[in-house]
Amino acid sequence: MAEELTYVLVTPYSIRKSRTGGIIARLISRTGLDLVRARMYAPSKELVESYSQIIVTAPDPRHREIQELIRGYVQTHFLPNPSEPADTATPRVMLLVFQGENAIAKIRAVVGHIVNQRTSGETIRDTYGDYVTDANGKVVYFEPGVLAAPDAQSAESTLKLWARYSDTDGGLLSSTVHFPTEEKVEKTLVLIKPDNFRFPNSRPGGVIDVFSRTGLYIIGMKVHFMSVGQASEFDGPVLDVLKKVLRERTANSVRAAIEQQLDLTLDAEAMRALGDVLGPISGQQHWESIIQFMAGSKRSDCLPEKRALPGSEKCIALVYQGVDAVRKIREVLGPTDPSKAPPGSIRKEFGQTIMVNAAHASDSPENAQREMKIVQIEENNLKPFVESFYGSL
């Protein structure tokens, strides 16, 4: 069976209610599909109008009725409400693109229908959607939670449309949320690390769900394959730290082996000499392991002309914005060593080792800017991907 592309649009209400993590967890773990692209949008009137024209496609009256509800919902909720104050947050929509065999049907099954008879919580719409009718059967409240393609034709036309608007309406949505001028507003970068993508599971969504406790706003999202060059630059500052930190640790390990095997006692001068020689070697090797973990290859094993190519390891890059964002994210993340992380923190719940510790977060606003530049957070990798898959837009 040929591989298919399909999409899920997370609605502004689901994003505002911090349901994104739970939605992503279900989509990945229950479909087994590959999340290949992601992008944040602040839809323009032109995009909303164009999208509204292709939503209603079903010949069946019951399905068509739901699609008409969705069309009305999009026209109302994907754009700013003119009756609300001018400083109200602009609606943000998250586009998730999935690839795999039978992808359209698998996503539809997990998303589910949205009718008031089905409230088991089995599907995404059971849990996060609402379909409320009055005594006469008239819909009085409708929240779909997410939108997904009913068929291959809809998947293609919708993906092509949103790809065409991905430069103008998508990307880093820095101005969509308004804050008082006196507030200390920051942006910070989070990387959902490759250890969360070894097989389809709920961990990526689970990590995002814990970050939602900060009350910060997701304004940027990208599926990223870090190159060896990017990983080297990203973790470049760590190299000198590792060489210094491992100087004493490595010397002590070697001393224990020498004293046990050779029955020798090493004095302080010999220990310093061991540390000076072995610390940098150990630090370099540990650093190379980090590069391999993030990009799929050690720097020393990668030819210079290939260091700029995308690596084999996937991560999700997220940009959070809000008051005191750096501190809030790092508090929820927890310390580098999962064994020292407090209960409830991401690294305690999802981390394994100092390197395999679920996620990275910038440690300062300045580093956030540096790291966002390295991973090219504003790069539009959605548009060329959709165009390549379908042959045109």
C-alpha positions as CSV (number, residue, x, y, z in Angstrom):
1,M,0.0,0.0,0.0
2,A,1.3,3.4,-1.0
3,E,2.1,5.9,1.7
4,E,-0.3,8.8,2.2
5,L,0.0,12.3,3.6
6,T,-2.7,13.7,5.9
7,Y,-3.2,16.5,8.3
8,V,-4.7,17.5,11.7
9,L,-5.5,21.1,12.4
10,V,-5.6,21.8,16.2
11,T,-8.2,24.4,16.8
12,P,-7.5,27.8,18.5
13,Y,-9.7,26.7,21.4
14,S,-7.8,23.4,21.9
15,I,-4.5,25.4,21.9
16,R,-5.8,28.0,24.3
17,K,-7.0,25.3,26.7
18,S,-3.5,23.6,26.5
19,R,-4.9,20.4,25.0
20,T,-2.2,20.2,22.4
21,G,0.0,17.6,24.2
22,G,-2.8,15.2,24.9
23,I,-4.0,15.4,21.2
24,I,-0.5,14.8,19.9
25,A,0.0,11.9,22.3
26,R,-3.0,10.1,20.9
27,L,-2.3,10.9,17.3
28,I,1.2,9.4,17.4
29,S,0.7,6.5,19.8
30,R,-2.6,5.2,18.4
31,T,-1.9,5.6,14.7
32,G,1.7,4.5,14.5
33,L,2.2,7.2,11.8
34,D,5.2,9.4,11.4
35,L,4.8,13.1,12.3
36,V,6.7,14.6,9.5
37,R,6.0,18.4,9.6
38,A,4.4,20.9,12.0
39,R,3.7,24.6,11.7
40,M,1.9,27.3,13.6
41,Y,-0.5,29.6,11.8
42,A,-2.4,32.9,12.5
43,P,-4.8,32.4,9.6
44,S,-5.6,35.4,7.4
45,K,-9.0,36.2,6.1
46,E,-7.9,35.0,2.7
47,L,-6.8,31.6,4.0
48,V,-10.0,31.1,6.0
49,E,-12.2,32.0,3.0
50,S,-10.2,29.7,0.7
51,Y,-10.3,26.9,3.2
52,S,-14.0,27.3,3.9
53,Q,-14.7,26.7,0.2
54,I,-13.2,23.2,0.2
55,I,-14.5,21.9,3.5
56,V,-17.9,20.7,2.5
57,T,-17.5,17.7,0.2
58,A,-19.5,14.8,1.6
59,P,-22.5,13.6,-0.5
60,D,-24.0,11.9,2.6
61,P,-26.5,14.4,4.3
62,R,-25.4,13.5,7.8
63,H,-21.7,13.9,7.1
64,R,-22.4,17.0,5.0
65,E,-24.2,18.5,8.0
66,I,-21.2,18.1,10.2
67,Q,-18.9,19.6,7.5
68,E,-21.2,22.6,7.3
69,L,-20.9,23.0,11.0
70,I,-17.1,22.8,10.7
71,R,-17.2,25.4,7.9
72,G,-19.2,27.8,10.1
73,Y,-16.8,27.1,13.0
74,V,-13.7,27.9,10.9
75,Q,-15.2,31.1,9.6
76,T,-16.1,32.2,13.1
77,H,-13.2,30.9,15.3
78,F,-10.1,31.0,13.0
79,L,-10.2,34.8,12.8
80,P,-10.2,37.5,15.5
81,N,-13.6,38.2,16.9
82,P,-14.4,41.8,15.9
83,S,-16.5,42.3,19.0
84,E,-13.5,41.6,21.3
85,P,-10.9,44.2,22.4
86,A,-8.1,44.9,19.9
87,D,-5.5,43.5,22.3
88,T,-7.2,40.1,22.4
89,A,-4.9,37.2,21.4
90,T,-5.0,36.4,17.7
91,P,-6.3,32.8,17.1
92,R,-3.5,30.3,16.6
93,V,-3.9,27.1,14.6
94,M,-1.4,24.2,14.7
95,L,-1.0,22.2,11.5
96,L,0.4,18.6,12.0
97,V,1.3,16.5,9.0
98,F,1.4,12.7,9.2
99,Q,2.7,10.2,6.7
100,G,2.3,6.5,6.4
101,E,0.3,3.6,5.0
102,N,-3.5,4.2,5.2
103,A,-2.7,7.5,7.0
104,I,-6.0,9.2,6.2
105,A,-8.2,6.4,7.6
106,K,-6.0,5.9,10.7
107,I,-6.1,9.6,11.6
108,R,-9.9,9.7,11.0
109,A,-10.4,6.7,13.4
110,V,-8.4,8.4,16.2
111,V,-10.0,11.8,15.7
112,G,-13.5,10.3,15.6
113,H,-16.9,11.7,14.7
114,I,-18.5,14.4,16.8
115,V,-22.1,13.6,17.6
116,N,-23.8,13.9,20.9
117,Q,-24.5,10.1,21.2
118,R,-20.8,9.3,21.5
119,T,-19.2,10.4,24.7
120,S,-17.0,7.4,25.7
121,G,-13.8,9.3,25.5
122,E,-12.3,6.8,23.1
123,T,-11.5,9.3,20.4
124,I,-10.0,12.8,20.4
125,R,-13.3,14.4,19.7
126,D,-15.0,12.3,22.5
127,T,-12.5,13.8,24.9
128,Y,-11.8,17.3,23.6
129,G,-14.8,18.1,21.4
130,D,-18.4,19.2,22.2
131,Y,-21.6,18.8,20.2
132,V,-24.5,20.1,22.3
133,T,-28.1,20.2,21.0
134,D,-31.3,21.6,22.5
135,A,-34.6,19.7,22.9
136,N,-35.4,20.2,19.2
137,G,-32.1,18.8,18.1
138,K,-30.6,22.1,17.1
139,V,-26.9,22.5,17.7
140,V,-26.3,25.2,20.3
141,Y,-22.6,24.6,21.0
142,F,-20.0,23.1,18.7
143,E,-16.3,22.6,19.3
144,P,-14.6,20.0,17.1
145,G,-11.2,20.0,18.9
146,V,-9.3,19.1,15.8
147,L,-10.0,19.0,12.1
148,A,-8.9,16.2,9.8
149,A,-9.2,15.0,6.2
150,P,-12.2,12.8,5.4
151,D,-10.6,11.5,2.2
152,A,-7.5,11.6,0.0
153,Q,-8.8,14.4,-2.2
154,S,-9.5,16.6,0.8
155,A,-6.1,15.8,2.4
156,E,-4.4,16.9,-0.8
157,S,-6.4,20.1,-1.5
158,T,-6.1,21.2,2.2
159,L,-2.4,20.5,2.5
160,K,-1.7,22.3,-0.7
161,L,-3.8,25.3,0.4
162,W,-2.2,25.6,3.8
163,A,1.3,25.1,2.2
164,R,0.6,28.0,-0.1
165,Y,-0.1,30.3,2.8
166,S,2.6,28.9,5.0
167,D,5.0,31.8,4.4
168,T,2.5,34.6,4.9
169,D,0.3,33.2,7.6
170,G,2.6,30.7,9.3
171,G,5.9,30.6,11.2
172,L,7.0,32.3,14.4
173,L,3.8,34.1,15.7
174,S,5.5,36.6,17.9
175,S,2.8,39.2,17.7
176,T,-0.3,37.0,18.2
177,V,-0.4,37.3,22.0
178,H,-0.5,40.8,23.6
179,F,1.1,41.5,27.0
180,P,1.2,44.6,29.2
181,T,4.2,46.8,28.3
182,E,5.7,46.5,31.8
183,E,5.8,42.7,31.7
184,K,9.0,40.8,31.3
185,V,8.1,38.9,28.1
186,E,10.5,36.3,26.8
187,K,10.8,33.6,24.1
188,T,12.5,30.3,24.9
189,L,13.3,27.3,22.8
190,V,12.4,23.7,23.7
191,L,13.6,20.6,21.9
192,I,11.7,17.4,22.3
193,K,14.7,15.1,22.0
194,P,15.2,12.1,19.7
195,D,14.7,9.6,22.6
196,N,11.0,10.3,22.4
197,F,10.8,9.1,18.8
198,R,12.4,5.7,18.9
199,F,9.0,4.2,18.2
200,P,5.4,5.6,18.0
201,N,4.4,6.4,21.5
202,S,2.7,9.1,23.7
203,R,5.9,10.6,25.1
204,P,6.2,13.6,22.8
205,G,2.7,14.7,23.6
206,G,3.2,13.9,27.3
207,V,6.2,16.1,27.4
208,I,4.3,19.0,25.8
209,D,1.4,18.4,28.1
210,V,3.7,18.9,31.2
211,F,5.1,22.1,29.6
212,S,1.6,23.4,29.3
213,R,1.5,23.8,33.2
214,T,3.6,26.9,32.7
215,G,0.7,28.8,31.2
216,L,3.0,30.0,28.4
217,Y,2.0,30.3,24.7
218,I,3.3,28.1,21.9
219,I,4.1,30.5,19.0
220,G,6.4,28.3,16.9
221,M,6.7,24.6,16.1
222,K,8.9,22.7,13.7
223,V,9.8,19.0,13.1
224,H,13.6,19.2,12.8
225,F,16.4,16.8,11.8
226,M,19.5,18.4,13.2
227,S,22.6,18.2,11.1
228,V,26.0,17.2,12.6
229,G,27.1,20.8,12.0
230,Q,24.0,22.2,13.8
231,A,24.4,19.8,16.7
232,S,28.1,20.8,17.0
233,E,27.3,24.4,17.1
234,F,24.3,23.9,19.3
235,D,26.2,22.0,21.9
236,G,29.5,23.7,21.3
237,P,29.6,25.5,24.7
238,V,29.2,22.1,26.4
239,L,32.6,20.8,25.1
240,D,34.8,22.9,27.4
241,V,32.6,22.3,30.3
242,L,32.8,18.5,29.8
243,K,36.6,18.6,29.5
244,K,36.8,20.5,32.8
245,V,34.2,18.5,34.7
246,L,35.6,15.1,33.5
247,R,39.2,16.0,34.3
248,E,38.9,14.9,38.0
249,R,36.3,12.2,37.4
250,T,38.4,10.5,34.8
251,A,41.6,10.7,36.8
252,N,39.9,9.1,39.8
253,S,38.6,6.3,37.7
254,V,42.0,5.6,36.2
255,R,43.6,5.9,39.6
256,A,41.3,3.2,41.0
257,A,42.2,0.9,38.2
258,I,45.9,1.5,38.5
259,E,46.0,1.0,42.2
260,Q,44.0,-2.2,42.0
261,Q,45.9,-3.7,39.1
262,L,49.4,-2.5,39.7
263,D,49.4,-1.9,43.4
264,L,50.6,1.7,42.9
265,T,49.7,4.8,44.9
266,L,49.4,8.0,42.9
267,D,50.2,11.3,44.5
268,A,48.5,14.7,43.8
269,E,50.9,15.7,41.1
270,A,50.4,12.4,39.2
271,M,46.6,12.8,39.6
272,R,46.8,16.3,38.1
273,A,48.8,15.0,35.2
274,L,46.3,12.2,34.6
275,G,43.5,14.7,34.6
276,D,45.2,17.1,32.3
277,V,45.8,14.3,29.8
278,L,42.6,12.3,30.1
279,G,40.1,15.0,30.9
280,P,40.0,16.5,27.5
281,I,40.0,13.1,25.8
282,S,37.0,12.0,27.9
283,G,35.2,15.3,27.4
284,Q,35.7,15.1,23.7
285,Q,34.3,11.6,23.5
286,H,31.3,12.5,25.7
287,W,30.6,15.5,23.4
288,E,30.8,13.3,20.3
289,S,28.2,11.0,21.9
290,I,25.9,14.0,22.4
291,I,26.3,14.9,18.7
292,Q,25.5,11.3,17.7
293,F,22.5,11.3,19.9
294,M,21.1,14.5,18.4
295,A,22.1,14.1,14.8
296,G,22.7,10.4,14.3
297,S,26.4,10.5,13.6
298,K,29.6,11.6,15.5
299,R,31.3,14.6,14.1
300,S,34.5,12.7,13.7
301,D,32.8,10.1,11.6
302,C,31.0,12.6,9.4
303,L,32.7,13.9,6.3
304,P,33.0,17.7,6.3
305,E,30.9,18.1,3.1
306,K,28.1,16.1,4.8
307,R,27.9,18.0,8.1
308,A,25.3,20.4,6.9
309,L,22.9,17.7,5.7
310,P,19.9,16.9,7.9
311,G,20.6,14.1,10.3
312,S,18.7,10.9,10.9
313,E,17.3,11.8,14.4
314,K,14.0,13.6,14.7
315,C,13.2,16.2,17.3
316,I,10.4,18.8,17.7
317,A,11.4,22.4,18.2
318,L,8.9,24.6,20.1
319,V,9.0,28.2,20.9
320,Y,7.2,29.3,24.0
321,Q,6.4,33.0,24.8
322,G,5.3,34.6,28.0
323,V,6.3,36.4,31.2
324,D,9.5,34.9,32.6
325,A,9.4,32.1,30.1
326,V,12.9,30.8,30.5
327,R,12.7,30.2,34.2
328,K,9.2,28.7,34.0
329,I,10.1,26.2,31.3
330,R,13.3,25.1,33.1
331,E,11.5,24.7,36.4
332,V,9.0,22.3,34.8
333,L,11.8,20.6,32.8
334,G,14.0,19.8,35.9
335,P,17.8,19.4,36.3
336,T,19.9,17.7,33.6
337,D,20.3,14.5,35.7
338,P,16.9,12.8,35.8
339,S,17.9,11.0,39.1
340,K,18.1,14.4,40.8
341,A,14.9,15.8,39.2
342,P,11.9,16.5,41.5
343,P,8.7,14.4,41.1
344,G,6.4,15.8,38.5
345,S,9.2,17.3,36.4
346,I,9.6,16.2,32.8
347,R,13.1,14.7,33.3
348,K,11.9,12.8,36.3
349,E,9.0,11.3,34.4
350,F,10.5,10.9,31.0
351,G,14.3,11.1,31.4
352,Q,16.7,8.2,31.6
353,T,20.3,9.5,31.8
354,I,22.1,12.9,31.8
355,M,22.1,12.8,27.9
356,V,18.9,10.8,27.3
357,N,16.7,13.2,29.3
358,A,13.6,13.9,27.2
359,A,14.0,17.6,26.4
360,H,16.2,20.6,26.2
361,A,15.3,24.2,27.1
362,S,17.3,27.4,26.7
363,D,18.9,28.7,29.9
364,S,18.7,32.4,29.0
365,P,16.8,34.7,26.5
366,E,20.2,35.2,24.8
367,N,20.8,31.5,24.4
368,A,17.3,31.1,23.2
369,Q,17.9,33.5,20.3
370,R,21.2,31.7,19.5
371,E,19.6,28.3,19.6
372,M,16.6,29.3,17.5
373,K,18.9,30.6,14.9
374,I,20.9,27.4,14.8
375,V,17.8,25.1,14.4
376,Q,16.4,27.7,11.9
377,I,13.1,27.9,13.7
378,E,11.6,30.2,11.2
379,E,12.5,28.0,8.2
380,N,9.5,26.9,6.3
381,N,10.2,23.2,5.7
382,L,6.4,22.4,5.2
383,K,5.9,24.0,1.8
384,P,8.7,22.2,-0.1
385,F,7.8,18.9,1.6
386,V,4.1,19.1,0.5
387,E,5.1,20.3,-3.0
388,S,7.6,17.5,-3.4
389,F,5.1,14.9,-2.2
390,Y,2.3,16.0,-4.6
391,G,4.5,17.3,-7.4
392,S,3.0,20.8,-7.3
393,L,1.0,23.3,-5.2
